[in-house]
């Protein structure tokens, strides 16, 4: 009697007698592999040829303890961020759909631009006219705010490097 190969989910380790594109236990797609191939999938990284890194003790680190911060004009946001957005940093704002993330970042863009700083707003969810309507509702002077529709990441990065805005807002990252 011929034995059937066993299949294993690389995500939850569930075992099956036949292959499936989706694990029936954890519902993840593309994680079911033949049992003898599981080790190959799990150990793809070859650490033997990777360059060795040399850690530096933090006590040896010389550098600024204070960073240049950009106040957002939103008291609670500035408080949570330790006094504002650190220039050159990335802040991820997340939450359920419809709770006001886009309105909050538009308000931050309004406050930053009212200080004469430039803001580049990249939107993958709203058109330019929808975004302008949101800024109009917030009574925003649009002089220092520019808009781009989501595009290839390489083009966006190149544009950001050329334009050098003080603040870039990407709404939303997953788009």
Rosetta silent file (secondary structure, phi, psi, omega in degrees, C-alpha in Angstrom):
SEQUENCE: XXXXXXXXXXXXXXXXXXXXXXXXXXXXXXXXXXXXXXXXXXXXXXXXXXXXXXXXXXXXXXXXXXXXXXXXXXXXXXXXXXXXXXXXXXXXXXXXXXXXXXXXXXXXXXXXXXXXXXXXXXXXXXXXXXXXXXXXXXXXXXXXXXXXXXXXXXXXXXXXXXXXXXXXXXXXXXX
SCORE:     score description
SCORE:     0.000 S_00000001
   1 L     0.000  129.013 -178.818    0.000    0.000    0.000 S_00000001
   2 L   -82.398  130.017  178.295    1.397    3.373   -1.036 S_00000001
   3 L   -88.299  140.346  178.697    1.409    6.019    1.716 S_00000001
   4 L   -77.874  144.110  176.117    0.309    9.498    0.807 S_00000001
   5 L   -65.237  147.157  178.440    2.756   12.328    1.485 S_00000001
   6 L   -95.594  145.164 -179.637    1.867   14.408    4.500 S_00000001
   7 E  -118.293  146.650 -175.470    1.474   18.165    4.234 S_00000001
   8 E  -132.032  141.609  174.419    2.090   20.744    6.968 S_00000001
   9 E   -82.847  125.514 -179.762    1.071   24.386    7.386 S_00000001
  10 L   -74.361  -10.499  179.028    4.182   26.510    7.942 S_00000001
  11 L   -91.576  -46.657 -174.308    2.087   29.018    9.887 S_00000001
  12 L  -120.518   -0.733  179.468    0.213   26.844   12.423 S_00000001
  13 L    68.003   15.718  174.873    1.762   23.364   11.955 S_00000001
  14 L   -64.826  147.155 -177.271   -1.588   21.758   11.090 S_00000001
  15 E  -115.059  143.177 -177.846   -1.132   18.458    9.198 S_00000001
  16 E  -138.647  154.158  177.164   -3.068   17.232    6.177 S_00000001
  17 L   -81.866  -21.995  177.892   -3.078   14.149    3.943 S_00000001
  18 L  -136.830  157.812 -176.318   -3.383   16.234    0.762 S_00000001
  19 L   -72.369  148.154  174.285   -2.231   19.641   -0.379 S_00000001
  20 L  -144.046  146.121  179.374   -4.505   22.663   -0.260 S_00000001
  21 L   -70.284  -21.130 -178.178   -3.814   26.244   -1.280 S_00000001
  22 E  -129.574  133.568  177.400   -5.310   27.444    1.991 S_00000001
  23 L   -66.996  128.528 -178.181   -4.768   25.986    5.461 S_00000001
  24 L   -75.635  -14.391  179.734   -8.077   24.661    6.716 S_00000001
  25 L   -90.647  -58.468 -174.781   -7.098   25.416   10.327 S_00000001
  26 L   -96.828   -7.622  176.902   -5.641   28.957   10.336 S_00000001
  27 L    70.807   11.703  177.545   -7.078   30.028    6.945 S_00000001
  28 L   -79.182  141.167  179.787   -3.709   31.364    5.672 S_00000001
  29 E   -88.644  142.746  172.544   -3.097   31.061    1.933 S_00000001
  30 L    71.270   20.266 -177.430    0.047   29.479    0.473 S_00000001
  31 L  -107.055   -5.432 -178.672    1.362   28.067    3.759 S_00000001
  32 E   -89.655  121.006 -179.306    0.698   24.333    3.183 S_00000001
  33 E  -130.926  161.076  176.162    3.844   22.500    2.020 S_00000001
  34 E   -62.319  138.299 -172.693    4.962   18.892    1.752 S_00000001
  35 H   -54.004  -40.402 -178.804    6.260   17.773    5.165 S_00000001
  36 H   -73.920  -10.508  178.000    9.779   16.997    3.915 S_00000001
  37 H   -98.602   -6.687 -177.592    9.981   20.499    2.389 S_00000001
  38 H   -60.773  -42.303 -178.589    8.946   22.279    5.577 S_00000001
  39 H   -63.156  -39.097  178.572   12.525   22.413    6.871 S_00000001
  40 H   -62.815  -42.192  179.735   13.719   23.951    3.598 S_00000001
  41 H   -65.152  -42.585 -175.822   11.045   26.667    3.817 S_00000001
  42 H   -72.744  -23.172 -175.775   11.822   27.389    7.467 S_00000001
  43 L  -119.561   46.841  179.999   15.605   27.615    6.960 S_00000001
  44 L   -67.114  -34.809 -176.070   15.938   29.661    3.786 S_00000001
  45 L   -70.649  131.885  176.665   18.429   32.096    5.330 S_00000001
  46 L  -104.717   98.446 -175.560   22.062   31.047    4.982 S_00000001
  47 H   -78.220  -14.586 -177.696   23.767   32.674    7.954 S_00000001
  48 H   -65.127  -26.453 -177.558   27.165   31.159    7.174 S_00000001
  49 H  -105.518   -3.661 -179.817   27.935   33.716    4.456 S_00000001
  50 L   -70.045  141.931  178.765   26.314   36.777    6.060 S_00000001
  51 L   -66.116  142.637  178.859   28.778   39.482    7.148 S_00000001
  52 L   -80.033  132.396  179.129   29.414   39.619   10.867 S_00000001
  53 L   -97.609  155.856 -179.044   28.286   42.843   12.528 S_00000001
  54 L  -119.720  104.560 -179.276   30.035   44.515   15.457 S_00000001
  55 L   -65.575  150.476  178.379   27.681   45.928   18.098 S_00000001
  56 L  -114.792  132.495  179.182   28.614   49.170   19.815 S_00000001
  57 L   -64.712  138.963  179.802   27.897   49.703   23.503 S_00000001
  58 H   -65.052  -25.094  177.115   25.387   52.457   24.108 S_00000001
  59 H   -68.272  -20.886  178.684   27.719   53.905   26.750 S_00000001
  60 H   -89.364   -7.307 -174.356   30.204   54.572   23.933 S_00000001
  61 L   -76.502  125.965  175.515   27.617   56.353   21.800 S_00000001
  62 L  -111.157  125.689 -179.069   28.160   60.056   21.374 S_00000001
  63 L   178.860  175.536 -179.218   25.255   61.973   19.978 S_00000001
  64 L   -70.100  141.107  172.049   22.394   64.297   20.616 S_00000001
  65 L   -95.539  -18.497  178.507   19.858   63.427   23.232 S_00000001
  66 L  -109.946  144.069 -178.789   17.450   66.039   21.915 S_00000001
  67 L  -119.213  153.968  176.125   16.003   66.010   18.442 S_00000001
  68 L   -72.128  123.702 -177.752   14.515   68.754   16.310 S_00000001
  69 E  -116.371  146.450  177.781   10.756   68.365   16.637 S_00000001
  70 E  -108.903  114.136  179.545    7.948   69.775   14.553 S_00000001
  71 L   -72.569  135.852 -175.393    4.905   70.601   16.639 S_00000001
  72 L   -85.773  -15.002 -175.258    1.710   69.401   15.008 S_00000001
  73 L    83.376   -2.385  175.827   -0.603   71.895   16.665 S_00000001
  74 L  -107.696  105.746 -171.236   -2.581   68.971   18.085 S_00000001
  75 H   -52.787  -46.971 -177.329   -1.790   69.025   21.816 S_00000001
  76 H   -67.570  -39.515  178.092   -2.447   65.316   22.484 S_00000001
  77 H   -63.507  -47.209  179.010   -0.456   64.193   19.407 S_00000001
  78 H   -60.138  -39.824  179.383    2.483   66.397   20.416 S_00000001
  79 H   -63.833  -48.138 -179.153    2.322   65.027   23.969 S_00000001
  80 H   -62.356  -35.025 -179.076    2.271   61.392   22.804 S_00000001
  81 L   -87.297   10.248  176.281    5.186   62.073   20.429 S_00000001
  82 L    75.526   23.748  178.037    7.276   63.652   23.200 S_00000001
  83 L   119.635    5.639  179.353    6.853   67.223   21.973 S_00000001
  84 L   131.133 -179.808 -179.457    6.088   66.807   18.281 S_00000001
  85 E   -78.902  126.187  175.959    7.217   64.877   15.231 S_00000001
  86 E   -72.023  127.194 -179.990   10.981   64.279   15.143 S_00000001
  87 L   -60.055  133.570 -179.293   12.281   65.518   11.801 S_00000001
  88 L    87.985    0.103 -178.514   13.296   62.584    9.618 S_00000001
  89 L   -95.784  175.883  177.230   11.153   60.130   11.565 S_00000001
  90 L  -124.571  131.459  177.166    8.161   58.054   10.588 S_00000001
  91 L  -120.466  125.752  178.600    4.900   58.060   12.564 S_00000001
  92 L  -104.121  121.794  178.343    2.289   55.400   11.841 S_00000001
  93 L  -107.556  122.769 -178.656   -1.285   56.305   12.708 S_00000001
  94 L  -133.125  162.747  178.731   -3.683   53.378   12.667 S_00000001
  95 L   165.982  174.535 -179.151   -7.233   52.597   13.650 S_00000001
  96 L   -62.755  151.040  176.597  -10.575   51.337   12.452 S_00000001
  97 L   -58.931  140.096  173.718  -12.003   52.767    9.213 S_00000001
  98 L    84.588    7.342 -177.963  -14.064   55.911    9.649 S_00000001
  99 L   -90.567   -5.005  174.623  -12.709   57.072   13.013 S_00000001
 100 L   109.937   19.469  179.724  -11.135   60.250   11.624 S_00000001
 101 H   -61.617  -46.333 -178.591   -7.511   59.406   10.789 S_00000001
 102 H   -65.313  -38.931  177.680   -7.605   61.311    7.487 S_00000001
 103 H   -66.987  -38.882  178.484   -9.261   64.324    9.109 S_00000001
 104 H   -63.280  -46.521 -179.602   -6.671   64.265   11.907 S_00000001
 105 H   -70.116  -29.657  174.713   -3.716   64.208    9.494 S_00000001
 106 H   -66.010  -39.074  177.227   -5.374   66.919    7.393 S_00000001
 107 H   -64.607  -40.087  176.623   -5.624   69.021   10.557 S_00000001
 108 H   -64.183  -43.255  178.063   -1.938   68.380   11.254 S_00000001
 109 H   -60.065  -41.859  177.965   -1.098   69.354    7.660 S_00000001
 110 H   -59.483  -48.187 -177.573   -3.115   72.555    8.131 S_00000001
 111 H   -64.950  -42.461  179.889   -1.257   73.421   11.352 S_00000001
 112 H   -65.825  -45.322 -177.786    2.198   72.655    9.913 S_00000001
 113 H   -68.488  -28.735  178.767    1.531   74.602    6.702 S_00000001
 114 L   -69.191  -14.639  174.982    0.200   77.579    8.659 S_00000001
 115 L   -89.586    4.879  179.248    3.718   77.863   10.144 S_00000001
 116 L    85.956    8.647  178.897    5.070   78.324    6.594 S_00000001
 117 L   -92.773  149.960 -176.013    6.366   74.761    6.334 S_00000001
 118 L   -87.646  141.247  179.781    5.703   72.681    3.229 S_00000001
 119 E  -126.969  131.659  172.916    3.495   69.601    3.314 S_00000001
 120 E  -110.660  117.716 -177.897    3.240   66.927    0.627 S_00000001
 121 E  -105.466  114.286  178.252    0.022   64.925    0.978 S_00000001
 122 E  -104.210  122.634 -176.816    0.064   61.600   -0.903 S_00000001
 123 E  -123.735  131.282  174.537   -3.343   59.968   -1.098 S_00000001
 124 L  -106.443   -2.127 -175.409   -4.277   56.557   -2.354 S_00000001
 125 L  -117.189  -23.332 -177.660   -7.852   56.755   -1.177 S_00000001
 126 L  -125.365  147.703  175.871   -9.061   60.246   -2.081 S_00000001
 127 L   -78.688  169.709  177.222   -8.847   62.320   -5.228 S_00000001
 128 H   -59.223  -39.797 -179.423   -7.417   65.825   -5.215 S_00000001
 129 H   -69.580  -36.020  176.357  -10.892   67.347   -5.260 S_00000001
 130 H   -65.376  -42.209 -179.631  -12.026   65.208   -2.291 S_00000001
 131 H   -67.047  -41.532  177.879   -8.921   66.200   -0.334 S_00000001
 132 H   -60.804  -39.914  178.463   -9.377   69.867   -1.211 S_00000001
 133 H   -62.597  -39.105  177.638  -12.979   69.668    0.034 S_00000001
 134 H   -63.286  -45.233  178.964  -11.715   68.216    3.345 S_00000001
 135 H   -65.856  -36.141  176.821   -9.180   71.057    3.685 S_00000001
 136 H   -62.386  -41.467  177.135  -11.886   73.606    2.782 S_00000001
 137 H   -61.388  -31.761  178.519  -14.067   72.232    5.614 S_00000001
 138 L   -87.223    4.308 -179.860  -11.082   72.759    7.925 S_00000001
 139 L    52.562   58.119 -174.387  -10.693   76.321    6.534 S_00000001
 140 L  -100.765  133.674  170.025   -7.114   75.657    5.429 S_00000001
 141 L   -78.105  117.554 -173.209   -4.808   78.010    3.541 S_00000001
 142 L   -89.249    9.613 -175.367   -3.487   75.653    0.851 S_00000001
 143 L   -54.023  -40.545 -174.111   -0.457   77.780   -0.103 S_00000001
 144 L  -107.219   15.915 -179.405    2.112   75.343    1.365 S_00000001
 145 E  -114.267  126.651  176.493    0.267   72.040    0.756 S_00000001
 146 E  -113.975  159.914 -175.668    0.893   69.928   -2.353 S_00000001
 147 E  -130.262  139.065  170.527   -0.924   66.785   -3.449 S_00000001
 148 E  -133.485  141.300  170.848    0.101   63.594   -5.213 S_00000001
 149 E   -81.730  149.440  178.991   -2.007   60.567   -6.028 S_00000001
 150 L   -54.339  140.596 -176.276   -0.476   57.262   -4.963 S_00000001
 151 L  -147.699 -168.630  176.494    1.909   55.951   -7.582 S_00000001
 152 L   -60.347  135.802 -175.437    4.891   53.617   -7.850 S_00000001
 153 H   -56.723  -36.467  179.773    6.911   53.883   -4.643 S_00000001
 154 H   -62.256  -40.922  178.473   10.097   54.640   -6.578 S_00000001
 155 H   -67.627  -39.334  178.818    8.479   57.671   -8.220 S_00000001
 156 H   -64.148  -45.871 -179.524    7.117   58.884   -4.893 S_00000001
 157 H   -62.627  -43.632 -179.755   10.513   58.578   -3.186 S_00000001
 158 H   -61.841  -41.425  178.872   12.244   60.355   -6.066 S_00000001
 159 H   -65.551  -43.141  178.439    9.697   63.187   -5.925 S_00000001
 160 H   -61.543  -43.549  179.097   10.065   63.525   -2.138 S_00000001
 161 H   -63.059  -35.926  179.970   13.856   63.659   -2.484 S_00000001
 162 H   -75.442  -46.049 -175.483   13.573   66.386   -5.144 S_00000001
 163 H   -76.209  -31.632 -179.454   10.862   68.490   -3.472 S_00000001
 164 L    51.318   55.392  177.968   12.180   68.114    0.117 S_00000001
 165 L   -69.010  157.894  177.540    8.906   68.937    1.900 S_00000001
 166 L   -72.368  -30.648 -179.803    8.987   69.536    5.657 S_00000001
 167 E  -141.883  134.432  174.194    6.250   66.929    6.182 S_00000001
 168 E  -116.807  129.866  175.361    5.048   64.043    4.025 S_00000001
 169 E  -115.156  126.720  176.658    1.688   62.441    4.725 S_00000001
 170 E  -114.658  115.324 -176.228    0.881   59.114    3.058 S_00000001
 171 E  -129.106  100.645    3.208   -2.797   58.235    3.383 S_00000001
 172 L  -118.217  160.823 -176.767   -2.895   55.343    3.434 S_00000001
 173 L   -61.480  -41.626 -176.878    0.241   53.199    3.445 S_00000001
 174 L   -67.032  -22.956  178.645   -1.610   49.991    2.538 S_00000001
 175 L   -75.856    0.000    0.000   -3.049   51.604   -0.585 S_00000001
